Amino acid sequence: MRFTKMHGAGNDFIIIDIMRENIPPASLPALARKLCAAHTSLGADGLMAVTAAKNGGDYAMLFYNADGSLGEMCGNGARCVARYGFEKGLAGEIQRIETTAGLVTGRRLSKRIYQVCLNRPEIIDLHRAAPALGRDHDCAYIELGAPGLPHAVLLLDEGAPFDRESLRALGKALRFSPAFPKGANVNFVKKLGDRAIKVLTYERGVEDFTLACGTGCGSSALALSMLGHLSGKEIRVLTDGGELRVVPEPSALFLSGPTNLVCEGEILDEDLEIQP
């Protein structure tokens, strides 16, 4: 089984062309759990399966979290798969990628910098009280696309702890808060200026912090812009994995940043079984 390993600002993915490899979609949840395991396989935040388009796109992408759950979309994943699609000849410099949450447009800006227009927000709730760890937290809640990819955004007070260990318990509690019926990716945000923020995201499906979350960065920049905390047409978003740029418009939420082609090869795992 041939694979490609890529990351976008530290958010890492395994990409497999299931058309060429003749892999049935029903086997993808188990395959994601197997291949994304850090110690016994390749290790990744998620698996992206490239398959045939059904609704006028250049191709389709199915995204699976490391726990095998189907994700509606993945921003950094879409940027990486856009580079994959261009370099594998599936599409040109501007491409239409079908995802579970809807059609995403990808654009090649340079050899390694790719931009995607994220799914249009279908739900924007700038003040939602989310109970967690014994009290309510004032979160913004955004769902991108349909079915919506859920994101909670929590702006932390100046001087509040902003590190993984300090925020992990709250991240886990908010991820499962009853305020978010389908669960949520939880984005902790620190304001760095009128046009810059730092984001730490506790991701649903990974069940921990990742180095970056593209849709989380987009949702955070959009929420804070709509709340009046940010200004400007483009927002710098710093993550543990690198810097991304977001154009925070509900009608055209653009995410751009680096992609990195890590390796390509063949999976030889003797314990791997593909279920029909």
Order of alpha helices (4+ residues) and beta strands (2+ residues): beta-beta-alpha-alpha-beta-beta-beta-alpha-beta-beta-beta-beta-beta-beta-alpha-beta-beta-beta-alpha-beta-beta-beta-beta
